[in-house]
């Protein structure tokens, strides 16, 4: 019987396959490129291309594609077959090193934020040898970067690779100061937790809002939601279990380390977590996870919803980004060890991270800013839009002792005593888990919890890597000149703690009083919406940092400002137009039809007995009639607001109008329609209700 161990990574051109199919010389050269970032030898590329093609064809592949991540939020691919004509009228299977290294998709057809005009179509994809090629269906997928004819990055992979390189460079400078002369590379690594909803395709197909926008724009609260907390970690339903089993098989064949699966808090909500891997590979893998989730769901008659807030009144979905950094010798640089107070290297990297989060809190908020995530951040299910750092009691006490220059007595390891002799005894962790914190230390890593479920991992990790690299660069500049390393190191850590401790908060991030304290007393930023956040991308301090580290050019930053706000505007306008259509063409007629039926019933009763009051019917008809008028008025007002937004001259003005006016009009129309749903007979209501959808998978 075949086991997971037998087929894990069977569709990946990974290190095992390369060792088996490449000559020792070619393999050594390619590994040097992957591990040390040396330039790729063209002759090596040809040998790799031949081996890659032969392996892919033997596994059923007929085509290849350069698989890349444009600024659309999803992946892109153009398939070319391996076939070339042979003299005898047949075909041969060919794939050259040139085709492996470079592709030429149409750059003008992807978002560029003004970097490319429509007539400037040429763009390039370039092979990323640090991320393994894989087979999807009958196609060999080669992970690539994507750039314009002028060399500007038009994707998410290129800046991510740049940020990883600069983080490695600056972290190595610090390690050298501590006597580590053997490490050659420092990498950031990520373990992603992906939340999602599963509903039946039957329900999905009856909801235009889900089809067009990925979320429900209308829907009265279900009699039962998540109040009983019975879904979280509950028994997985057979249909969902079958989906999860199929999903795991598909992911494991692609070498994706899917590890943990469980029910989440809301009905129909679930989570999949993957084991840590290098940030670049984790990002590629997570894009595949989202794609394959949706494909596997379809096979099971289900639809996988990745929107951050598909249903009002129950928890939305996030993507927790567990981030850490380690050298190529296996040393985790964010691991405190047994005595964190004495671990100066750890304390320096910790201080750099705290300083980075404080000084670039706006960039972290920007990295997760989307129209969908705006609905989730700040609700009692996700972190607030205010960025803060959670450290836990032990590290907090360590930093306080350093700041005040007092001895640290050390925390006693408290043993958990459960009061039953047969149960095992174990030590309590040094830190609790703070689910309300946007950026929480959890032992040897930080959990950045602000990402929305549909977000690419790239954006958040670009900003994390770059901001921490900047602080390490500043630290290295100071300490490399030091004549009293230990003394200056202590002063630097102490100074950093004093200046940036206001970003540390170990309490309840959901408490309204915290937001007031954070903004009014600590001076932290509260960028509640995407239009509030994105303009800060072009703040001088952010542009200076990101360009000086060569993570972005200034033009690339301007393009991302335009693209992000444009995507926000398009998303909300599509939602608003969908609301107008649903309210005018389906909801209002349904309510009116039901009101007419009730009125007819009242008239029939009167005909039978003129003295019958028919108070129930009369009252209901009046309520329904008033609601249809209200729905009609609110629909007209929303449509007028959409037209006003269309007259805006630029995306900045347009996004502000959406934030300040359009969203309120959408909310007012929803309130009227949701009230109508509660009064209209189910047989007349044109869509499945929340109760139907959330409990449809049995």
LINLIN-V791196 format. One record per residue. PSI is psi in degrees with one decimal (NA if undefined). OMEGA is omega in radians with two decimals (* if undefined). D_CENTER is the distance of its C-alpha to the mean C-alpha in Angstrom with 1 decimal. Layout:
((PSI OMEGA D_CENTER) (PSI OMEGA D_CENTER))
//
This chain:
((130.6 -3.13 37.1) (133.9 3.13 33.9) (170.0 3.11 31.5) (-39.8 -3.14 27.8) (-31.9 -3.11 29.2) (-38.4 -3.04 31.2) (-2.5 -3.14 28.5) (127.9 3.13 25.4) (15.1 -3.08 24.2) (-18.9 3.14 27.1) (22.6 -3.10 25.2) (133.7 3.05 24.0) (72.1 -3.00 26.3) (-169.4 -3.06 25.6) (-35.7 3.13 27.9) (-43.6 -3.13 30.3) (-40.7 -3.13 30.9) (-41.4 3.11 31.3) (-37.6 -3.07 33.9) (-24.8 -3.00 35.7) (-14.6 -3.12 35.8) (151.5 3.03 36.1) (159.4 -3.12 39.2) (-38.6 -3.11 39.1) (-45.9 -3.14 39.4) (-43.4 -3.14 36.6) (-45.1 -3.13 34.3) (-41.4 -3.14 35.2) (-44.2 -3.14 34.5) (-42.6 3.12 31.1) (-36.0 3.11 30.1) (-39.9 3.09 31.3) (-44.8 -3.10 29.1) (-46.4 -3.01 26.0) (-33.7 -3.02 26.9) (-2.6 3.10 28.5) (22.2 3.12 27.2) (161.5 -3.09 30.7) (141.9 -3.12 31.5) (130.7 3.08 31.4) (128.7 -3.12 35.0) (-39.4 3.12 35.6) (-35.3 3.08 38.0) (-41.6 3.14 35.3) (-39.5 3.14 33.0) (-43.0 3.13 35.7) (-39.9 3.12 36.4) (-42.6 -3.14 32.7) (-43.5 3.14 32.5) (-47.2 -3.14 35.6) (-39.7 -3.13 34.4) (-43.1 3.13 31.0) (-47.8 -3.13 32.7) (-43.4 3.12 35.3) (-45.0 -3.11 32.7) (-45.5 -3.13 30.6) (-40.2 3.13 33.7) (-19.2 3.10 35.0) (17.9 3.01 31.9) (2.9 -3.12 32.4) (139.8 3.07 30.5) (-16.9 -3.08 32.3) (165.5 2.99 29.8) (158.4 3.09 27.4) (147.4 2.92 24.6) (111.9 -3.03 22.7) (116.6 -3.04 19.1) (173.1 -3.01 16.9) (82.5 3.12 13.7) (-178.7 -3.05 15.1) (30.6 3.08 13.7) (-15.9 -3.07 13.4) (-8.2 3.07 9.8) (176.9 -3.13 11.4) (166.1 -3.14 13.9) (151.1 -3.13 17.6) (140.6 3.03 20.8) (121.7 -3.00 24.5) (133.1 3.00 26.8) (139.4 3.14 30.2) (158.8 3.08 32.7) (-11.3 -2.96 34.4) (141.6 2.98 37.8) (147.5 -3.10 40.4) (144.2 3.04 44.0) (158.4 -3.06 46.8) (-26.6 -3.07 50.5) (9.2 3.12 51.6) (-6.5 3.10 49.4) (-156.5 3.11 46.7) (156.3 2.98 43.4) (157.2 -3.12 42.0) (116.2 -3.07 38.5) (150.8 3.06 37.5) (118.8 -3.02 34.5) (164.7 3.05 35.2) (-34.9 3.12 33.7) (-41.6 3.13 33.5) (-30.9 3.08 31.4) (-46.0 -3.02 29.1) (-40.2 -2.96 28.7) (139.7 2.98 28.3) (170.5 -3.10 27.4) (77.4 3.02 27.9) (168.7 -3.14 25.6) (107.6 -3.07 26.4) (-25.0 -3.06 24.5) (-15.1 -3.09 25.7) (1.2 3.08 24.0) (156.5 3.11 20.4) (133.3 3.12 19.1) (-7.1 3.12 20.8) (33.1 3.12 21.4) (-3.3 3.11 25.0) (-28.9 -3.12 25.0) (134.5 2.99 26.6) (162.8 -3.11 29.1) (-37.0 -3.11 29.5) (-10.3 3.09 32.7) (79.6 -2.88 31.0) (-24.2 -2.97 29.5) (135.3 3.03 29.5) (169.7 -3.08 26.4) (144.4 2.90 25.8) (138.2 -3.09 23.5) (128.9 -3.08 24.3) (131.7 3.03 23.9) (97.5 -3.08 21.7) (-10.7 -3.13 23.9) (-9.6 3.11 21.6) (124.1 -3.00 19.4) (141.8 2.97 21.6) (156.1 -3.09 22.6) (164.5 3.12 22.4) (129.5 3.09 24.1) (114.5 -3.03 22.4) (-120.1 3.10 25.2) (22.6 -3.01 28.0) (132.0 2.99 26.1) (118.5 -3.11 25.6) (123.2 -3.11 22.2) (109.0 3.13 22.4) (130.8 -3.06 19.2) (159.6 2.92 20.0) (161.8 -3.08 19.4) (124.1 -3.10 20.2) (163.8 3.11 22.5) (174.0 3.10 25.1) (-30.2 3.14 28.9) (1.6 3.08 29.1) (2.4 3.11 26.6) (140.5 3.13 23.7) (125.1 3.10 20.2) (18.8 -3.05 18.8) (-175.9 3.12 15.6) (-20.9 -3.11 12.6) (-42.9 -3.05 14.4) (-52.8 3.10 17.5) (-31.3 3.11 16.4) (-45.6 3.11 14.3) (-38.3 3.09 17.6) (-44.0 -3.10 19.5) (-36.3 3.11 17.7) (-38.7 -3.14 18.2) (-42.5 -3.09 21.8) (-33.0 3.06 22.6) (-43.3 3.12 21.2) (-44.8 -3.11 23.4) (-47.6 -3.07 26.3) (-34.9 3.11 26.3) (-36.1 3.11 25.7) (-35.2 3.08 28.6) (-41.3 3.13 30.8) (-44.7 -3.13 30.2) (-38.0 3.12 30.9) (-35.7 3.14 34.1) (-25.7 3.12 35.3) (12.9 3.05 35.1) (8.2 3.11 37.2) (99.3 -3.13 34.5) (3.6 -3.06 36.0) (-28.1 3.13 34.7) (137.0 3.14 31.0) (-16.2 -3.05 30.1) (145.5 2.99 26.3) (131.4 -3.10 23.6) (143.2 2.93 20.0) (145.6 3.13 16.8) (154.4 -3.05 15.2) (139.0 2.92 12.1) (118.8 -3.04 11.9) (137.6 3.02 8.7) (115.5 -3.02 9.3) (117.7 3.07 8.1) (151.3 -3.09 9.7) (163.1 3.04 11.4) (146.9 3.00 14.9) (123.9 3.05 17.9) (165.9 3.14 20.7) (148.5 3.11 23.8) (-31.6 3.12 24.1) (-43.8 3.13 27.3) (-43.0 -3.13 25.7) (-45.8 -3.05 22.9) (-16.8 -3.13 25.7) (3.3 -3.11 27.6) (100.6 3.11 24.9) (-32.5 -3.12 24.7) (-41.0 3.08 21.9) (-40.0 -3.13 19.6) (-45.6 -3.03 20.9) (-28.9 -2.99 20.4) (-14.9 -3.11 17.4) (-2.4 3.10 15.5) (159.4 3.10 16.6) (126.0 3.14 20.0) (-17.1 3.05 21.8) (158.3 3.07 24.8) (114.3 3.07 25.5) (154.5 -3.10 27.8) (138.4 3.08 26.9) (149.2 3.08 27.8) (-33.3 3.09 30.7) (132.7 3.08 28.5) (-113.8 3.14 24.9) (16.0 -3.02 23.4) (-34.7 -3.04 26.4) (-6.3 -3.12 27.9) (28.2 -3.06 24.9) (-13.1 -3.13 26.3) (-33.5 -3.07 23.2) (121.1 -3.12 21.2) (16.6 -3.14 22.1) (175.9 3.12 24.8) (130.2 -3.10 26.5) (127.6 -3.10 24.4) (148.0 -3.07 26.2) (-40.6 -3.12 27.9) (-38.6 3.10 26.1) (-39.3 3.12 22.6) (-39.5 3.11 24.0) (-41.1 3.06 25.2) (-47.7 -3.11 21.8) (-39.7 3.13 20.3) (-45.1 3.12 23.2) (-43.3 3.13 23.0) (-46.8 3.13 19.2) (-45.2 -3.14 20.0) (-45.2 -3.12 22.9) (-41.6 -3.11 21.0) (-41.3 -3.12 18.3) (-36.0 3.07 21.1) (-29.2 3.12 23.1) (10.0 3.09 20.4) (18.2 3.14 20.4) (125.7 -2.97 17.0) (62.0 3.06 17.6) (124.2 -2.97 16.5) (-55.5 -2.96 18.1) (136.8 3.10 17.7) (140.6 3.13 17.6) (166.2 3.00 18.6) (140.3 3.06 18.9) (-169.5 -2.97 16.8) (-47.4 -3.05 18.5) (152.2 3.03 18.8) (138.7 3.11 21.1) (8.0 -3.12 19.6) (142.4 -3.06 16.3) (172.4 -3.14 15.4) (144.4 3.01 13.2) (130.2 3.11 13.1) (141.8 3.14 12.8) (152.2 3.10 13.7) (151.6 -3.14 16.1) (142.9 2.94 15.6) (173.1 -3.13 16.2) (141.7 -3.00 16.3) (-41.9 -3.14 13.1) (-46.7 -3.13 14.0) (-39.7 3.11 14.7) (-38.6 3.13 11.7) (-47.2 3.08 9.5) (-46.6 -3.10 12.1) (-40.1 -3.11 12.3) (-34.7 3.05 8.8) (-40.8 3.10 9.5) (-39.7 3.12 12.8) (-48.3 -3.11 11.7) (-42.0 3.13 10.2) (-46.0 -3.06 13.3) (-33.4 3.04 15.7) (-45.6 -3.08 14.7) (-37.5 3.13 15.8) (-44.4 -3.13 18.9) (-39.3 3.11 20.0) (-42.6 -3.14 19.7) (-38.5 3.12 21.9) (-26.6 -3.09 24.5) (14.0 -3.14 24.8) (23.5 -3.10 25.3) (167.1 3.00 22.0) (131.0 3.10 19.0) (118.9 3.13 15.4) (122.3 -3.14 13.5) (4.8 3.08 9.8) (147.0 -3.10 10.3) (-26.7 -3.09 9.3) (71.8 -3.09 13.1) (-21.2 -3.11 15.2) (131.6 3.08 18.2) (147.1 3.03 19.8) (-8.8 3.01 21.4) (166.7 -3.06 19.2) (142.5 2.99 16.0) (-175.0 -3.05 12.7) (134.2 3.08 9.7) (-176.2 3.07 6.9) (103.0 -3.07 5.0) (127.7 -3.05 7.6) (95.7 3.14 7.9) (110.7 -2.93 11.6) (135.1 3.05 13.1) (173.3 3.12 16.8) (141.5 -3.11 19.4) (154.3 3.07 22.4) (173.4 -3.06 25.3) (-0.1 3.04 26.6) (-0.5 3.10 29.2) (8.5 -3.13 26.7) (116.1 3.08 27.0) (117.4 -3.02 23.9) (-7.9 3.08 24.4) (15.0 3.08 22.6) (123.5 -3.04 24.9) (-18.8 -3.05 27.7) (-173.2 -3.08 30.3) (-28.0 -3.10 33.0) (80.2 -3.07 34.2) (-29.6 -3.12 31.4) (-30.7 -3.11 34.0) (-2.2 -3.08 35.8) (84.2 -3.02 32.8) (-37.4 -3.13 33.0) (-45.8 3.09 30.5) (-45.5 -3.10 27.8) (-33.3 3.12 28.7) (-44.7 3.11 28.4) (-36.8 3.08 24.9) (-44.5 3.14 24.0) (-40.6 3.12 25.7) (-39.7 -3.12 24.0) (-42.8 3.11 20.5) (-45.1 3.13 21.8) (-40.3 -3.14 23.3) (-44.0 -3.13 20.3) (-37.8 3.13 18.2) (-51.7 -3.03 21.2) (-24.6 -3.10 22.1) (35.7 3.10 18.7) (-32.9 3.12 17.2) (-37.9 3.13 16.9) (-36.4 3.10 14.9) (-41.6 3.09 12.3) (-41.2 3.13 12.2) (-36.6 -3.05 12.3) (-15.1 -3.13 9.2) (13.3 -3.03 7.1) (114.5 3.01 10.0) (163.7 3.11 10.1) (-39.9 -3.13 12.9) (-42.6 -3.09 11.1) (-22.3 3.08 9.4) (-28.6 3.13 12.9) (-21.8 -3.01 14.3) (-44.7 -3.05 12.5) (128.6 3.13 12.8) (-13.3 3.05 16.3) (163.5 -3.10 17.1) (58.3 -3.11 18.7) (-18.1 -3.03 15.7) (164.3 3.12 13.1) (158.7 3.04 13.9) (168.6 3.11 15.9) (-12.3 3.06 15.1) (125.5 -3.12 17.6) (131.0 3.04 16.4) (168.9 -3.10 18.6) (131.2 3.02 19.1) (129.5 -3.14 20.4) (-24.4 -3.03 22.8) (165.1 -2.99 25.0) (-44.4 -3.04 28.8) (-51.2 -3.13 30.0) (-34.8 3.11 28.0) (-41.6 3.12 28.7) (-37.4 3.10 32.4) (-48.5 -3.11 32.3) (-35.4 3.11 31.1) (-39.8 3.11 33.6) (-40.9 3.12 36.4) (-45.2 -3.11 35.6) (-41.0 -3.06 35.4) (-0.3 -3.13 38.7) (46.2 3.10 40.4) (155.8 3.14 41.4) (144.3 3.06 41.5) (119.0 -3.05 38.6) (-21.7 -3.13 40.2) (146.0 -3.13 37.2) (132.3 3.08 35.7) (139.9 3.10 37.4) (106.6 -3.12 35.5) (130.7 3.12 35.8) (133.0 3.13 36.6) (122.2 3.12 35.2) (112.3 -3.02 38.3) (0.2 3.04 37.7) (9.2 3.10 41.4) (117.2 -3.01 41.9) (-35.1 -3.04 43.7) (-20.4 -3.12 42.4) (143.8 -3.11 38.7) (149.1 3.05 37.5) (141.3 -3.12 37.4) (156.9 -3.13 34.5) (142.5 3.09 33.4) (143.1 3.11 30.9) (154.0 -3.12 27.8) (-26.2 3.13 28.1) (142.4 3.01 25.0) (176.5 3.02 23.9) (117.8 3.14 20.3) (100.9 -3.08 19.4) (-8.4 -3.13 16.8) (-4.1 -3.07 17.3) (135.1 3.09 16.5) (-30.7 -3.01 13.4) (92.3 -2.96 14.4) (132.5 3.04 16.7) (129.8 -3.05 18.9) (35.9 2.99 19.3) (-57.1 3.06 22.1) (23.6 -3.08 21.3) (168.4 3.00 17.7) (138.1 3.08 15.5) (108.9 3.08 12.7) (109.8 -2.91 10.2) (9.6 -3.05 9.3) (-11.7 -3.08 8.3) (141.0 3.01 4.5) (160.5 -3.04 4.6) (-28.7 -3.11 4.9) (-6.1 -3.12 5.1) (144.3 2.89 2.8) (143.3 3.06 4.6) (-21.9 -3.00 5.2) (-47.9 -2.98 8.3) (-49.4 -3.11 8.3) (-40.7 -3.07 8.0) (-25.9 2.99 10.2) (-49.2 -3.08 12.6) (-37.8 3.09 13.4) (-51.6 -3.12 13.7) (-46.4 -3.06 15.9) (-45.0 -3.09 17.9) (-40.3 3.10 18.7) (-38.1 3.09 19.8) (-39.8 3.13 21.8) (-43.1 3.14 23.5) (-39.0 3.09 24.7) (-36.5 3.10 25.9) (-45.0 3.13 27.7) (-42.5 3.13 29.4) (-44.2 -3.12 30.3) (-39.0 3.12 31.7) (-37.3 -3.13 33.7) (-49.5 -2.99 35.4) (-27.4 3.11 36.0) (-21.2 3.12 37.3) (-2.5 -3.01 40.1) (142.2 3.02 40.9) (-9.9 3.07 44.4) (80.0 -2.97 43.5) (-49.9 -3.07 40.2) (-41.9 -3.14 40.0) (-45.4 -3.13 41.3) (-32.4 3.09 39.0) (-46.0 3.13 36.0) (-43.7 3.14 36.8) (-38.7 -3.12 37.3) (-45.2 3.12 34.0) (-42.8 -3.14 32.0) (-45.5 3.14 34.1) (-41.8 -3.13 33.7) (-41.8 3.13 29.9) (-46.9 -3.12 29.9) (-41.4 -3.04 32.3) (-20.4 -3.01 30.5) (10.2 -3.11 26.9) (-17.4 -3.14 27.5) (-15.5 3.11 26.7) (-13.8 -3.10 22.9) (126.0 3.13 23.6) (119.4 -3.08 23.5) (9.2 -3.08 24.1) (-155.9 -3.07 24.7) (108.3 -3.13 23.2) (-12.7 3.13 20.4) (-12.2 -3.10 21.1) (126.1 -3.13 24.7) (-31.9 -3.12 25.6) (-28.5 3.12 28.0) (-41.7 -3.13 25.3) (-40.4 3.12 23.8) (-45.8 3.12 27.4) (-44.1 -3.09 28.1) (-44.8 -3.05 25.0) (-39.8 -3.03 25.8) (-34.2 -3.08 29.6) (-34.7 -3.08 30.6) (-11.5 3.09 28.0) (24.0 3.11 27.0) (158.2 -3.07 23.2) (140.7 3.06 21.2) (85.0 -3.11 20.1) (88.3 -2.92 18.0) (-31.6 -3.06 17.5) (167.1 3.10 16.4) (-45.2 3.09 14.9) (-26.5 3.06 18.6) (-37.1 -2.97 19.3) (-47.8 -2.92 16.7) (-40.0 3.13 16.7) (-26.7 -3.14 20.5) (-13.7 3.07 20.1) (-32.4 -3.08 18.5) (11.0 3.02 22.1) (145.2 -3.03 23.7) (-43.4 -3.10 26.3) (-36.9 -3.13 25.0) (-43.3 3.11 21.6) (-43.7 -3.13 23.1) (-45.1 -3.11 25.7) (-49.4 -3.05 23.4) (-31.6 3.12 21.1) (-36.4 -3.14 24.1) (-31.5 3.08 26.4) (-4.8 3.12 24.1) (34.2 3.01 23.7) (-38.9 3.02 20.0) (155.8 2.87 20.4) (165.7 3.13 23.6) (-38.8 3.11 24.4) (-38.7 3.12 24.4) (-35.6 3.09 20.9) (-41.9 3.11 19.8) (-39.0 3.14 21.8) (-38.9 -3.13 20.4) (-31.7 3.00 16.8) (-49.8 -3.12 18.2) (-46.5 -3.05 19.9) (-44.1 -3.09 17.2) (-44.5 3.12 14.5) (-36.8 3.10 17.3) (-42.5 3.09 18.7) (-41.0 3.09 15.6) (-49.1 -3.11 15.5) (-45.9 -3.13 19.3) (-41.8 -3.12 19.3) (-48.7 -3.07 16.8) (-36.4 3.12 18.9) (-40.3 3.08 22.2) (-42.6 3.10 21.4) (-45.0 -3.11 20.8) (-43.4 3.11 24.0) (-36.7 3.10 26.0) (-40.1 3.10 25.0) (-43.8 3.13 26.1) (-47.5 -3.13 29.4) (-47.3 -3.10 30.1) (-42.6 -3.11 29.4) (-44.4 -3.03 31.4) (-39.2 -2.99 34.3) (-19.1 -3.07 34.7) (-49.7 -3.04 33.8) (-53.3 -3.12 33.6) (-46.2 3.09 36.6) (-36.8 3.14 38.8) (-43.8 -3.14 38.0) (-41.9 -3.14 38.8) (-40.9 3.14 41.9) (-40.6 3.12 43.0) (-40.3 3.12 42.7) (-40.5 3.12 44.6) (-37.6 3.13 47.3) (-42.0 3.13 47.6) (-41.7 3.12 48.0) (-39.6 3.12 50.5) (-39.7 3.11 52.4) (-41.2 3.12 52.5) (-41.6 3.13 53.9) (-38.6 3.13 56.5) (-40.3 3.11 57.5) (-43.4 3.13 58.0) (-38.7 -3.13 60.1) (-33.3 3.11 62.2) (-37.1 -3.10 62.9) (106.8 -3.04 63.8) (-18.3 -3.09 64.1) (-6.6 3.11 64.0) (132.7 -3.09 60.5) (-33.5 -3.10 58.1) (38.3 -3.05 54.9) (-37.7 3.13 53.1) (-52.4 -3.10 49.9) (-42.6 -3.11 49.7) (-45.1 3.14 50.8) (-43.3 -3.12 48.2) (-43.2 3.13 45.4) (-41.3 3.13 46.5) (-43.1 3.12 46.6) (-45.6 -3.11 43.1) (-39.1 3.13 41.7) (-42.8 3.11 43.7) (-38.1 -3.14 42.4) (-38.8 3.11 38.8) (-38.7 3.08 39.3) (-43.1 -3.13 40.8) (-42.0 3.11 37.9) (-42.4 3.14 35.3) (-44.2 3.14 37.3) (-47.3 -3.11 37.5) (-33.8 3.09 33.8) (-43.9 3.11 32.9) (-40.8 3.14 35.3) (-38.9 3.10 33.9) (-42.2 3.14 30.3) (-39.3 3.10 31.6) (-38.3 3.12 33.5) (-38.1 3.09 30.4) (-43.1 -3.14 28.6) (-36.9 3.10 31.6) (-43.0 3.13 31.7) (-37.1 -3.12 28.2) (-20.2 -3.13 29.2) (-5.7 -3.13 31.9) (145.5 -3.05 29.7) (-17.4 -3.10 30.4) (166.2 -3.05 27.0) (-28.8 3.11 23.3) (-47.5 3.11 23.7) (-42.6 -3.12 26.4) (-46.4 -3.11 24.8) (-36.3 3.11 21.6) (-39.1 3.10 23.9) (-38.7 3.10 26.0) (-47.4 -3.13 23.2) (-44.2 -2.97 22.1) (-26.0 -3.02 25.7) (-53.6 -2.98 27.4) (-44.7 -3.12 25.7) (-35.3 3.11 23.2) (-41.4 3.11 26.2) (-38.7 3.08 28.2) (-40.6 3.14 25.5) (-40.3 -3.13 25.6) (-41.0 3.10 29.4) (-40.3 -3.14 29.6) (-43.6 -3.12 27.3) (-44.9 -3.13 29.5) (-44.0 -3.11 32.6) (-38.7 3.14 31.3) (-35.3 3.07 29.9) (-39.9 3.11 33.3) (-36.8 3.13 35.0) (-38.5 -3.10 33.1) (-15.7 -3.11 34.6) (-10.7 -3.05 38.1) (136.2 3.11 38.0) (140.4 -3.06 39.3) (-36.2 -3.11 36.6) (-18.3 3.14 38.7) (-22.9 -3.04 38.4) (131.8 -2.95 34.7) (-8.2 -3.06 33.0) (158.3 2.96 29.7) (141.0 -3.14 28.6) (173.2 3.06 28.0) (-41.4 3.14 25.2) (-41.4 3.11 27.6) (-46.3 -3.00 28.0) (-50.3 -2.99 24.4) (-22.3 -3.13 22.9) (26.4 -3.08 25.9) (-24.1 -3.11 26.4) (112.7 -3.08 25.3) (NA * 28.2))
//
